[in-house]
Amino acid sequence: MTLVSILGDFHSSILPIFFEFKDKITKHIIVYDDSKYDQLQFDKILKGQYYFLENHEDHESNIKVEFQIISMKINEDKYDDILECYDSIIKHSLNPKDIYLNTTDGLSSVAIVLGDKLLDYGANIISYDRYANTYNLHTKNSMKKFNIKNNIDIKNHLKLIGYEILGYTNKFELQNRKEIILELTKDLTNYKKFVDLLQKNSIHNINGFDNYKNLLSKIDKQNDRPFIQGTVFEEYIYHLLKDNIEFDEIMTSVSIEFNPNFINELDILMIKDNHLHTIECKFVNNLDGEHYVYKTNSIIDYLDNDGKAMILSIGGDNTKITKSGNKKFQFSLGTKARARNGNIKIHQSKVFYENEFLADVRDWFFAKLH
């Protein structure tokens, strides 16, 4: 199979079709424009392709996947460039039935010209619906619709768009201490009192809360302040989601290098039907909501063109009266509006209610994107 992918404004849109046919591809031709922006996006995609070649095996035969990567840089506004591209595609695959052109979100002029000529030649055209997670397969005289069978996992999603995964919490580690985490968070309001005392005291100087101290000692975390104050809540949310929501995969504490010197750790990552989402978990009394909306907005732009995010803030009231009598908000009306505009859901409450949170997750992340 010769897969021809056209990079467009949403460069990651080519990946669901690539991943669907990953075990059948013998040549992957990537067509991209010669602009500086498109060159940068191509470099990331190319890095991801080489990663995939080095690390992937056919899941049925356990044989390492091998395919040839061929790049074709063109000027999308020059008809002759597109014709030369067409001629090159034909030379790389003499059997027209072996050619599959992925036009999903590709450069429109390139897709139109290549699609028209390749259909006449007897090749196939694929158009992926990123909202329904289906694709249409076109020939000169037919069109059939198919469901995607091989959804991308989180690691491959990140790697295929050229990012480095620097660390994450291993799922076996998460499972091994699950009972402890759930016991610690059984009464989240009381656990919050314990966490608040840790702001100014060491755990050894806190009276009471012996149950929490013993539980933390069992997993050798009694002196790990960041774990007690933040990670426990994040892992509790991880288990709550994993046990109740049908995401394809969930990861926590994922450290990603998006670009050199731009590294971020994401509390929760979830993927469903080739869309990568994130939840920022905050177990605090006060929060600079505007800061986290801006931060989250910038991150989801990197993660997925259609990804969604949620900021989960538990522990304090949204409105606080200062000593001077003024109102201070975690999330003002303006900040909430900015969040909605950026595809970010805010779930804020002093007391955490599992069912309300899970309902919010279902409504937000599983709602149709169009």
N, C-alpha and C positions, 0 to 999 in steps of 0.2 A: 504494500500500500504506500502510495506517495501522497502524503498530506501536505497541502499548501495552505499556509496560514497568513492572513493579511493583518498586520498590526494597524490598529486604528487608535482613536483617542482613549478607548478603554482597553489597553493592551492586554490585560489579564483575561479578557473575554475569550481569547483563543484557547485557554487552558482546559476548560471542561471537555471540549471535543478532543484535544490532544490526549487527555487522560483517559477518555472513554476508549480510544483506539490504540493506546500505548503499546500493547502487545502485538499489534499487527503492522505497525509502521516500519517501513524499511528506509524511507527517506522523508525528512521533514524540511520542507522549503518554507522559509520565513521571508515574506515580502514586506518591506517597510520603506517609508519616505526618507528622503535625504536631509530633512530638517534636523536641526540640532536636538530638539526635544525628542523626536522619534528615534534618533540615534542613541540617546540615553536610555530610552525605554527598550530598544532592541538589545542593548548591552546587558540589561538586567535579565531579559528573557533568555538570551544566549547563555548567560551564566547559569540560569536555572536548568537549561537543557543539558549542559555538560554535567551538572550535578546529578541529574536524573540518569544519564548514561552510566555514570560511575557507581550508582547506588541501587538501581532497580533491577529486579529479576522478574521474569514471567511467572505469575502466581500459579500457573498450571504446570509448567515444565521445570520450574526452578532454574531456568537457564537465563543468564544475564541478558538483558535487553540490549540490542545493538541496532542503531539506525544512523543514517548519515544526515548530518545537519548542513543545509545549504542556505546561504543568505543571499537575497537579491535586493539591493538598494536601488531605488528608482526615484524619479521626480514624478509625483502623482499627477502633476499638471501637464505632463508631456505624453501625448498619445504614442509616440514612437517608443518611448521607454516602456510603456505597458505592453506594446507589441513584442518588443525584445524579451520582456519577461515571459510572455506567453510562449515564445519560441524556445526559451531555455527550459521551461517546465516540460514541454513536449519532449525535448532531448533527454531529460532525466527520467522519463517514464514512457516507453514506446507503446505500452498497452493503455489506451484511454480509460478502460474500465478500472484501472488501478489508481487513477487520479481522483482525489477528493479535495475540492476547494472549500475551505472554511471561510465564509464571508461574514461571520458574526462581528458586527460593530467595526468592520474593516473600512478602509478608505473607500468612499462611495464610488468615485470615478474608476478606481482600480477594480473594485468588485464587479461593477457593471460590465466593463470591457472584457476582463478575464472570464467572468461568468458566461457571457454571451458566446465567446469564442470556444471556451472549453465545453460548453453544452453541445455546440455544433460538432465538436471533435468526438463527442461520445463519453465525456468525463462526467463526474458526479459533483453536485454542489450541496454543501451542508450549511444550514442556517440554524444556529442554536438560540433557543428562547431562554434567556437567563432568569426569567420570572417563573416559568413553569418547569424548568429543568428538563426540557425536551428538545429534540431537534428534528427538523424536516430534511429529508434526503431527496434531492431533486435530480432527475435526469432530463433528457430532452423531451420525454413524453410521459413522465410520471412524477408524483410527489407522494412520499410516505412519511408518516410521523412516528417517532420512536421516543421511548423514555430513556433517560440516561441510566445506565446500570452500574457504572463505576464512579462513584462520587469521590472527589479529592479529599484526602485527610488534611489535617492542619499543617503538619510538617511539610508535606509536598506542596501545599498551597503557598506557603511562605518561601520555600526553597525555589519553586518554579518561577517566582517573580523576582528572584535575585537577592533575597534577604538571608542574613546569617542568624541562626538560632543559637544563642550563647548559653542558654540554660532553661530548665523547666523542672517542675516537681514530678518525679517518676511516679507512674500510676500504682506501682507496687508499694512504694513508700506511703502514698496516700491511703491505700487500702489497709495497710498494716496498722496505721494509727487512726483509722476511721472511728472505731468505737470510742476512743479517747476524745476525739474532736467532738463527736456528737454528745458525749456526756458533758464536756465543758460548756457546750452551747445549749444545753437542754433548757436552762433558764437564762436566756440571753440578757435580760435586764439585770439580774444579779451578777452575771459575769462581767457586765459593763462596769458595775461598781468596783469590782476587783481590778479591772483594767485601769480605771481612773486613778485608783490609789497608786498604781505603778508609775504614774506620771512624775511623782516627787519622792517615791520611796522604793527601796529595793524590796524584792519579794520576801526577804528574811525579816524585814522590819514591819511587815503588814500583819496585824493581828487577825486571827480567824481565817476563813476561806481555806481551811486545811484540805478540803476535798479537791479544790483546784490545784493546790500545791502538790498533793500526792499524784494526781493525774498527770501533771506536767513532768513530775519526776520520773514517771514510768516510761516516758519517751525522751528523757534527758533534755527537756526544754525549760526547766525551772529557772534558768538564768538567761534565757534567750528572750530579751524584752521585745524585739521586733516581731518575733513569732507569736508571743502572747498577745500583743496589742493589735496585730494586724493579720498575720497568717492564719491564726485559728479561725477567724471570721471568714476569710477567703476560702479556706478548705471546707468549712461548714456550708457555704454557698455552693461550692463545687459539688459536694455530695448531695445537696438538696436538688440541684439541677439534674445531676446524673441519675438520681433515683426516681425522678418525677417527670422529666421532659425528654422527649425523643430527639435529641440532637444526634448527629452522626458521630460526633466526637467532642469531648470537652478537655481542656488542659488548664492548668493554673500556674501562676508565677512564671510566665514565659518571658524570657529576656531576649529581645530581638534587636539586631543591628540593621536598621533600615538603610542607612548610609554611613560612610565613615564619620565617626564622632557623633552620630545620632543613634543613641541606644535607649530603649525604653523597656521597662518591665510591665507586662500586662497581667492584671490580677486573674481574669478569667477570659479564655478564648473558647468560642463554640463555633462549630461549623455545621451547616445544614444545607443540603442540596446545592453544594458548591458556593455557598455564601458564608463568609467568615465574619463573625460578630464578636463583640467584647463587652464585658461588664467591669466597671471600675468600682471596687468595693471600699467603702469608707465606714469605719466603726468609730465615730468621733462625736464630740459634743458640738463642735463648730466646724464649718467648712467654707472655704472661699469658692463658692459655687461657680462664679464667673470664670475663675482660673481653670477649674476642671472641665468646664464646658469647652473652653478654647483648646485646652490640652487634648481632650478626647476627640474633638472635631478634627484636629490635625492628624491624629493617629489613625482614625478610620479611613481617612483619605489614602493612607498608605496601605491599609489592610485589604480593602476590597472596594471596588467601585460602587457596589450595591450593599455593602455591609452596614449593619446598624450597631448602635451602642446604647448602653444604659449606665447611668451613674446611680449607684446604690449607696445612699447615705443614711446610716442608722445610728441613733444615740442621742440626738438633740432636736429641739424644736426648730422649725424652719425660721420662725420669727423670734427675735430676742430683743428685749428692751435694755438699752445700755444705761450706764449710770447717769448719763446726761438726759435720759428720757427719750432718746431717739430709737427708732426701730432699725434693727440690723437683720438682714436676711441671709440665709444660706443661698437660697435661689430666689432672686427677685423676679417679677413678672417679665422684665426685659431679658433676663438670663434664661428663663424658661422658654421664651419665644425664640431666642437664639439657638437653644438646644433643639427645639422642634425643627427649626429650619436646617439644622445640621444632622438630622436623622438620629438624634440622641433622646432617649427617654430618661426622665428623672423619676426615681422612686426614693422619696425622702420621708422618713418617719422617726419619731423618737423611740417608739416601741415597734419591734419587728413582728409582723404577722405573716407566717409562711404562706398561707393560702392566697392572701392578697398579692404577695410578691410573685408567686407562681402564675397567678392569673395575669399579672402585668407582663411577665415574660412571654407567656403564650400569645397574648394579644399583640404584643409589640414585635417579637421576632418571627412569629409565624403568620403574620398578616401579609397579604399579597402586596408586593412592592409597587404595583401599578393600579 
